[in-house]
Amino acid sequence: MNTNIGAVVIGTNYGVLAHVRALRNAGFDVLALVGRDTQKAAVRAKALGVPHGLGNLDEALTLPGVNVVSVTTPPHTHAEITLAAIAAGKHVLCEKPFALNLAQARELLSAAERSGVVHFMGNEYRFGTTQESLRRVVASGAIGDPTKAIIIRHRPSLTDPTTELPPWWESAADGGGWLGALGSHIIDQVRSTVGEFEAVSALLETLAPRRAMTADDTYTVQFRLVGGCTGILHSSCAIPGPTIATTKISGTGGVAWLEGDSVMIDVGHGPHEVPDPEDLPQLPPDPPPVEFWPAYAKGTGWHISGLDLALFTRLYERMRAQILGTPSDQDPPAPTFADGAACQSVLDAARTSAKRGGQWVEVEPV
């Protein structure tokens, strides 16, 4: 069996920070880096030892040995690139947020399923030690049936109005904003840990003093899941003060929560710590080289901690095993385009609700 799998990374910012390194760690042969700026792609490809730095997607798709395409570009470009990769018969990993709307997400999912290619989403946090440990606690029934969930995140990244951002990130029309950037990860965590969304009531706000910004930087989403669990998702990258991270899931038989890098549980006998899964140990961060940091990272700290490298490596290892048809762990469940479309449905419902003043909106099944 030929186990050499060639990959192309589309996107010269986050693709360079995380995906090129993770693909190599997982055993892929990165053959090309593609970007809108051909010179930038060529320079970065050379620095990374990638054979080709290109400005043309079609050229990359026809390179000998290319089997996989990693789409790490802004969300408004995902559909065109992903459909071209699928049409060329390539397996695809697409970053989140998946698409601009549910109709587009359904089109991508349908195309991937018809073609038979392996399709993964960039929801790398599924492979994080604490998130997966919490999922396993809930799945085991240790806290009974989930009844309440709360996930709060505050990260004061945009309190300085001079912080540089990519133009698309500030644009609601281009899929920018905090709900898509972080909220899609949190929605995926709720879906994979607790259950599917049934309805949401949302408030989206833009608090940062940035004149050009039309996208949100703060969200508050009440939700009801199909199984009856209710809760709230709240996060902001524009409220001053300390970083806050809270995750708590209550059930009919107890409660589980995150406390730093630990999962805690109390089923009526006092809180105790859940041991980390042996198959997903916590690994130290591995930051990308400083010369590759985009301008926005220097002001926000986004994408440069190196905490995501091990998680993306695990995700790509699972993808590689599926492509080769070799045995692999089944936990956590791999994030696919079906998950991307389901998340997009929640994002659409939240945005519709916000436009209607927080009215409850049902989440469309994919």
N, C-alpha and C positions, 0 to 999 in steps of 0.2 A: 504494500500500500504506500502510495506517495503521500507523505505527511507534510510536505512543503506547501504552505498556504501563503500566497502573496496578497498584500493589502495596500490600499491607497487611502490616504487620509485627506479629506477635503476640508480645508480650513487651516490657516497658518497661525492662529492665536491659541485657542483652547486645544486645538488638535495637536499643537506642538507641546503645550504645557503638560498634557496628560496622555493623550491617545497614542502618539507615536511610541512613547516609552512603555505604556501598558501592553500594546500589541506585541512589542518585542519580548517583554517579560513573559507573555503568554505563549510564545513560540511562533508568532507570525513573522513573515519576512516583509518589512515595509519597503515597498518599491517606489512609491512616489508621494510627494506632498503637493497639493494643488491649492492655489489661491487666486484671487482676482488680480493681485499684483504679482506678475510673473517674476520680477526681479527679487521681491521679498521671498517668494516661494523657493526660488533657486538658491538664494543665500542661506536660508534656513535649512533647506534640504542638504546642502553641502556641509553645513556645520554639524548636522545630525548624522551624517553618513548615509543619507537616503539617496539612492541612485538618481532619481529624477525630481526636479523642482519645476512644476508646470503651471501654466495659466489657463489651460484648456482641459475641461472635463472629458470630452470625447477622446482626446489623445491619451489620457490616463486610463480610460476604460478599455482601450485597445492594446495596452502594453501586455506583452507575453507574461503569463504567470499570475495575472491579477484575478483573485477569486473573491475578495472582500473589499467593500467600500465603507469607510467610516465617515459619516456626515456630521461635521462639527461646526457648521456654519450657522448664521442667525436663522431663527425660525421661519422667516418669510421666504427663505431660499430652500427649505427642506424638501418641499413637494417636487420641484423641478429636478433637483439633483437625485433624489431618491427614486423617482420614477425612471430616470435615465439609467441609473444603476441596475434597477430591477429588469428593465427592458434588455439590458446587456447580459442578463443572467447572473449577476453578482449577488452574493450574500451581503446584507446591509445591516450596519448598526447606525441608528439615527439618534442624535442628541435630542433632549427635551428642551423646551416644549415641542411636541411632535409636529404640530401644524398650526395654521391660523384659525381653523374652525373645524367642527366635527365632520362636515361634508368632505373636506380635504383629507382629514385623518382616515375616514372610511375608504376614500379612494386609494390611499397608500396601503392600507391593510388589505383591501381586496386585490390590488395588484400583486402584493407579495404572496398572498395565499394562492392565487391563480398560478403564479410562476413556480411555486415550490421552493423558493430560496429560503434560507435561514434568515430570520429578521429579529433583531434585538433592539431594545431601547437603551439609551444611556442613563438608566436609573441605577447608578452604581451603588447607591447607599443601601440597596437591598443586601449587598454583600458586606456591609459593615457589621462588626461583631455585636455591638449593643442592639442595633435595630433588628438583626436576625434573631438574637437571643430573646428579645421581647416578643417577636412574632411567634417563636416556638413556645414561649410560656403561655400565650393566649391560645394557640392552637392545641396545646395539651389539655385544655379545660381546667387548668389549675385555679383560675379566678372565676370559673363559671362562664355564663353567657355575658359578653360585654354589654354594658348598659350606658356608660358615659365615657367620653374620650376628650382630652384637651391637649392640644399641642401649640405651644407659644414659642416664638423666636423673635428676639430683638437683636439687631446687629447695626449699630449706628454708622453705616458706611457713607451715607449721602448727606450728612449734616453740614458738610462743607460744600457750598454751592460751586466752588471752583474745581471740584473733583471731576476729572475728565471721564466721560463715558462714550461708548460707541453710539453714533446717532441712532441706530436701530433700537438700542436698548431703551431710549427715551420715548420711542414712538409706539403708541398703542396699535396703530395700523400695521406695524411690522412685527407684532408679536412680542414687543418689549414689556418691561415691567416686572415687579417683584412677585406677583401672583404666578406668572409663568416661570420665572427664574427659580424661585424657591418653592412656591406653592405646588408646582407640579411634582416635586420630590415628596412633599408632605402628603399630598393626595395619594400618591403611589404607596406611601407608608401606611396610610389608613386602609386603602384597598387591600393591600397584601396582608395586613395584620388583623384587621377587624372585619371588613366586609365592603360590599358595594354601596355606593351612594344612591339614595332615592330622591332626595330633594335638598336644596340649599337656600339660605338667605344670606346675602353678602353685601358688604360695604367695602368699596375700593376707594382709596384716598391717595392724593399726591401731596405730601407734606414738605418735601424738599424744595427750597427756594430756587427752582431751576425754570427759567422762563420758557425754554423750548420743550419741556417735558410734557407729554400728553399721556404717558403710561403711569400706572400706579406704582407707589413705593411702599404702600401699607395696605394690608387686607385683613378683614375680619369676616369669617365665614361660619355661620351656624349650619349644622348639617343633621340630616336624619338618614341612617343607613337602612338598607332593605330588611335587615334582621331586627330593627327597632332601636339600635344604639343611637344615641344623640350626642352632640358635642360641639366643640368650637375650635377653629383654626385661626390663629391670629399671629401676624408677623409684621415687622416694619424694619426697613433699612434706613429710616430717616428720622427716627425719634432719638434725641440725645440721651446719654446715660449709659449704664453698663450693658454688656451683652447678657442676654437672658435666653435660656434654653430649658423648656419644661415639656415633658411628655408624661401623661398619666392616663391609664386605662382602668376603669372600674368595672367590676362584673358582679354577678349574683353571688359569687363565692369568695370575692376578695378583690385586691387591687394590685396593679403592677405599675412601676414607674421607672424612669431613668434618673439616675443620680450621678452626674458626671459621666464617667465611662463605665458605670455599673448599672445593672438591672436589679431593681429591688422588688420584693413581693411581700404582701401581708395577707394571709388568708384567715386571720383571726387570732394568731398566736404571736403577733409582733413581727416587725419587719426583719427580713434577712436578705442577703445578697445572693443572686443567682450566679453560679459559676459560668464563666465564659465557655462557649462551645469549643470543644477541642479541635474541630475541623475549621474553625474561623478565628484563629487567635488574633489578638490586637497587635498590630505592627506599627513601628515608628514611622513618622512622616518622612517623605523623600521629596523635598522641594525641587522644582525645575530650576535650571540654570538662570541666573539673574538676567543674562543678556536676552532671554526670550520673553521676559515679563512685558505684557502690553501696558500701555499708559494707564488704563483704568485700574490695573492691579496695584499700581504704586499708590493710588489714592484710596482704594477700597479694601485692599487685601484679598480680593476674590481670586480664587483659583491658584494661589501660589503657596499654600501651606504644605502641599505634598501629601496631605492625608488621603486624597482620592486615588493616588496611584495604585496602592495595593487593592483597592476596591475595584477599579477598572481592570486590573490584571486578573482578578478572580472572575469578573464578568466575561472578559475575553477568553479565558481558559474554558469557561462553560460553552461559549460560542464555538470555539475551536473543536471541542469534543463533539458538539452536535453536528458540525459540518463533516467531521471524519466518521461519525457514527460510532464513536468509542464510548464506553461506560463512563458516567460521571455522577457526582452527587446531584440529587434532585432538590435539595434545600440549600439556600432559598430558591423558590420558583424563579426561573429566568424571566426577565421582563421582555415582552415581545411587542410587536406593533398593536396587538389586541389591547395590551395594557396602555399603550400610547393613545389609542383611540378612546378608551374608557376614561382616561385622565382628561383628554381634550373635551369630552362631554361634560365633565364636572367644571372645567374652566369656562366653557361656554355658558353653562347654567349660572355660574357665579357672576359672570360679566353681565348677563341679561338681568339677573336679580339686582345688581348694583344700579343699572340704568333705570330700574323700576323702583328705586328707593328702598331696596331691601326686601321686596316682595318674595315670598317663597316660590321657587321655580323647580319643577321636576327635572331630574337628570335623565336624558334620553338614553335608553339602552343602545349599545353599539350594534 
